[in-house]
Amino acid sequence: MPLVAHNSLPTFQRLRDSGQDVLSRERARRQDIRELHIGLLNMMPDAALTATENQFIRLVGASNQIAQFYVYPFAIPEQERGPAALEHIEQHYFDFDALKEQGLDALIITGANPVNPVLENESFWDPLMAIVEWANDNVASVLCSCLATHALVKSRHDIERQRLQRKQWGVYSHKIIAPEHPLTWEINTRFDAPHSRFNEVSEEQLEEAGLKVLVGSDDAGVHLAVSPDQFRAVYFQGHPEYDAVSLLKEYKREVLRFVGDVRDTRPRFPENYFCNAASAIASGFLRAALKAKASGEAPPDFPETQLRALVDNTWGDTGKAIVNNWLGLVYQYTNLDRCKQFMDGVDPDNPLGL
């Protein structure tokens, strides 16, 4: 069943325009269908704030569970924001204290752009930990992306992320390690997924702490893992939410920083992402931009339109399927929680019997 556009968030109209089914509040009220209320803590920097919001809400709305989905984006006030992002948050995001009073069924936490090598020194650390502590007792499950995964496994299991020799950046082949787990049911045993990070937690670190790794890659490491209870925390180290152009936009940002002398080294192409034609276009742009800079001329425009036509999304269906399975477990758990006073013999540490 579809998303419900329960406030003026522009993402709802963008998803309608792209063909996704989004109900108005009035239409939703006329349907006698169970509701699921999902919090979305968006910690991404200003440039990616609305894109990330759109990506995760689209994933939730693509679920085929028998429920109406109400998604509530919110932010951490302690994170530094520019005027445009602050205005967007003020107009369209929700207050966490109000969401605590209302209640949520599940929580999604995005990645973030860290500025400190030690996560505990980030401005978002203490408020994030307070949100996670509340979620431990008040939502069915927390789904984490990238840096949020590193933060939660550090706080819950004392797992230190490790700095990589170079950025893990591109699209990589993955294999399902635990096909019996409900999160990986009816999913291709091999599939692509994008990564974009400078740090990692390894399969060995996670398993030593009692977590279960569900999906991994020989080249990119762990993509998906779950907490020891198999469900209450879902950890993505990759980015199932990414659009086809997300890595392209990251590359554009970095190559323009290089041309503008903001970074010292030429950025690599995202691995396994550009075809030969795209690589040739991107290389040609860089040569022309550096030549223009050397002669004191303005650089050419970045060929984003040309490159957009040459990049593919080879991971979207799998990301939707995993999130769909997760929401199905949330639905099942919240039904159990509502009737648990009538049930005997339910293990509180593993109520779904996973």
Secondary structure, DSSP 8 states (H G I E B T S, - for coil): --EEE-S--HHHHHHHHTT--EEEHHHHHTS---EEEEEEEEE--HHHHHHHHHHHHHHHHT--SSSEEEEEEE--TTS---HHHHHHHHHH---HHHHHHH--SEEEEEEE---SSSGGGSTTHHHHHHHHHHHHHH-SEEEEETHHHHHHHHHHH----EEEEEEEEEEEEEEES-TTSGGGTTS-SEEEEEEEEEEE--HHHHHHTT-EEEEEETTTEEEEEE-TTSSSEEEESS-TT--TTHHHHHHHHHHHHHHTTSSSS-----BTTS-HHHHHHHHHHHHHHHHHHHTT-------HHHHHTT---SSHHHHHHHHHHHHHHHHHHHHHHHHGGG-SS--TTSTT--
